[in-house]
Amino acid sequence: MSATFFSRSSKDAAALLVGSRFRFLLALGICVGLFLLGFGFHELVRGIQAPAPATLAVIYHVGIVLCFALVWILMNHVLKRRQTTPARVLWRTLVIGLLLAATGWGVSLLGRPASLTANGPIGILNGVPLSLATTVKMSVLSLLETFFAFLVLIRFRELVLFKRTRRSERNWYLMLSFMVIASLSAFMAPPQAGVVEDLFIPTGLLLIPAVVLMTINSFRLSWVIFLPWREKVACIGLTAALLALLAFGPVQRFSLSLVPDADEYLLYYSYPLQLFVMQGLIFAILYCTTTFLSLLFHLPTTGDFQQKVGEMAALQSLTNLVNQVFDFERLTTTIVASPIEAGSAQKTWLAMPDPQSGTLRPKVVASYNLLPEHAAALTDVPALYSDVQSGRDVLILEEAATDHRIEAQPGEGIGSLLALPLIARDEMLGVLFVVKEVSRGFEQDDVEALGVFAAQAALALDNARLFEEQLEKERLARELYIAREVQQKLLPQELPQLAGLSIAASSVSAQEVGGDYFDFLPLGEKRFAFIVADVSGKGTSAAFYMAELRGIFHSVGRLTETPKDFLAQANEALSRSLDKNVFVTVIYGIVDLETETLQVARAGHAPAAVIGIDGRPRYVRSRGLGLGLDRGPLFKRTLEEETLPLRPGDVFVFYTDGVVESRDHDDEEYGYDRLLDALCAHRHEEAQALHDALLEDLNVFLGTAGYDDDLTLVVLKWHGLDLFLNRKPQASAQKTPEAAPILPENA
Amino acid sequence: MSDFSVGFRAIGSVQVLDLKGELDAHTASELEAAIQKCKQDQTTQIVITGEQLKYISSAGLGVFMAYIEEIREQGGDIKIASLQPKVYNVFDLLGFPMLFDIVESEEDAVSMFSEEPSS
């Protein structure tokens, strides 16, 4: 570990100086410049053996400050982008500090006089350096010391601004600003003739806020708690070493300098710089002290903290897992297992309302480390459940054994209990019970972590439920689609082909399946029966009755001679199965091509529209109750039958009420009159064309409103046997002479 | 959608239900509930008026069929009064006039109850 630290930090030091070629040259240039500036100025002072002229001194000091400002910017730039751990920061600072101190030590040995002068620093008398060695040492040592102070400030900034906030950032830069201002204020009172007496008062005042901010920044130590145990120990050692290096330095006496004698030299080298460096080192000592103590105090709790972090991470990862499970049973099992796998509890179970029972009484749907029945036996689950439900908040039983809702005996492992509501989209889906063997086992952070988990679990349950509902919906949609396919097959797949008669028919359902029905049944060669029916209501139940009616039509239809017979028998048959509030309206007819008649009866159904070649349309409205309305003799007694002669050009339109009762956007019904008008207008057309024209007329009327009922339309057109035999039916219909066309454009 | 309502009035022992709006598959349950309530109150003499009934579907007609048998067994009846022509036509097509007393005015319907011996 230390080896890598060392190699890293030496590399770091090299990078710091070298970085790129440009930066290296710049740094070198500045260092050389600074050395030459300091050296030259003090050599000049030594040469004239008196303090330098005021103008020259001002130029020198301003030059020094500006150059060091440049050094700061450069170092800041080089060190800024490094992402690293606190231990590395401390290690690198220490290593570089030691290197600098050692270098300084070596330099300070140069030309060291045998004895120290009585007042002030070595080799300087009344502000005048005594020898060449003194000026060299002064320049080099000041440079090294300042360099270290800058390094410490820039390095420690990473630690102080760990998890930075706007406020902590502000405090840091405020501290630096006050340090700079206090230092610069020293320009106004440079030390006189090598004797530093009291601090210049404005400088002292400016130092107060700087020190206050240093103290504040010294308590920015949040990185400490996140360190693992080993790193904490390493950091304790490193801060102790740094402290020792900073406070005592390599010299025997206490001084605020890393490099021997540097603070005294700095005083003459540049007084503001000395002040800044001093403040920087004070901050470093403060920060190292607080860090050291903080690390020391946090060391014993590291294990607990790491465990808590582990639990949180475990719950978090399980939360992710929970959100990937859609199978309800697997999901509930995962939910109860999670708190135990995260080490937060010994027993768990999940209670949810049981929709099957219809009472919404809570039922234990999953449990861990005990059987669901045991969970229900050990505690009064419904009481706890309803208490959580009314509070909509977590329920904590610190000493579960004494609670009246707990039926477990003290030895049965229920010391403390948490009941967490699982709430998603404002609805409580269930309650998660979490149990520890000890009483008062749940701390506030446990409750919070489990609360977050419960919220996630609730979301997952909700998702799973939605997913299942969606599946169910799709399944239903699929089944309805199949039902629709089946029902379509119950309708005739092809229409009968009969000489002299053209037929067109269609049926659409408002929903997937419907209660409309039409069909044809050949009764010998020259006769056939047809039916158009409408089961009351819509949807699935109507579809079943429609299917039943089809069965009746195909069986009874063959056996009965007249429409009246058929309807009477159908009424009897259907009445046995129809619900009281359901009825079926039917038009049943028998077309006889030999006698050229249409026999028709209407059981409550919408009346057939009829138009002859003469163009006078009418409705055939014979009397008759709907099937299922009367299950006694009344039906038979009241049912009427009509026999209509078939004349060439006659059109018969049978339909369900969906046609006449369809409404447009203004809520107006299409109605019987419009149907007759349309029939009249298109009566010359072929059955299929007429059928399409009638639907088109209805659609134009409805606009975008669309159908909201099942809709069936059957059109029969009689062309006549003779005409059919002699000519094509189409032509015959078109060319039939006509007395008075109602709408001439169709003629 | 559901602009259907049932108003309750009592004229002597006769319960009058005033239907308003459209009686279809969605609103049929409201009429059902109203008739259920009459049954609970032991009133079996019911007059249903349709002055403001704009539309009735087959599901709406089914409600009448669902209860009439039971109510007649208990000696009561459902009479229908003052229907609009269009709505009457729907009743008529189905043959309801053969099953129910459908009269022009509410008074006629109510008085029919008093003329009948209520047994």
Chai-1 contact restraints between the chains, C-beta under 6 A:
chainA,res_idxA,chainB,res_idxB,connection_type,confidence,min_distance_angstrom,max_distance_angstrom,comment,restraint_id
A,S536,B,S58,contact,1.0,0.0,6.0,A-B,restraint_1
A,S536,B,G62,contact,1.0,0.0,6.0,A-B,restraint_2
A,G537,B,A59,contact,1.0,0.0,6.0,A-B,restraint_3
A,K580,B,M65,contact,1.0,0.0,6.0,A-B,restraint_4
A,K580,B,A66,contact,1.0,0.0,6.0,A-B,restraint_5
A,N581,B,G62,contact,1.0,0.0,6.0,A-B,restraint_6
A,N581,B,M65,contact,1.0,0.0,6.0,A-B,restraint_7
A,N581,B,A66,contact,1.0,0.0,6.0,A-B,restraint_8
A,V582,B,G62,contact,1.0,0.0,6.0,A-B,restraint_9
A,G604,B,L94,contact,1.0,0.0,6.0,A-B,restraint_10
A,G604,B,G95,contact,1.0,0.0,6.0,A-B,restraint_11
A,L625,B,G95,contact,1.0,0.0,6.0,A-B,restraint_12
A,L625,B,M98,contact,1.0,0.0,6.0,A-B,restraint_13
A,G626,B,L94,contact,1.0,0.0,6.0,A-B,restraint_14
A,T638,B,M98,contact,1.0,0.0,6.0,A-B,restraint_15
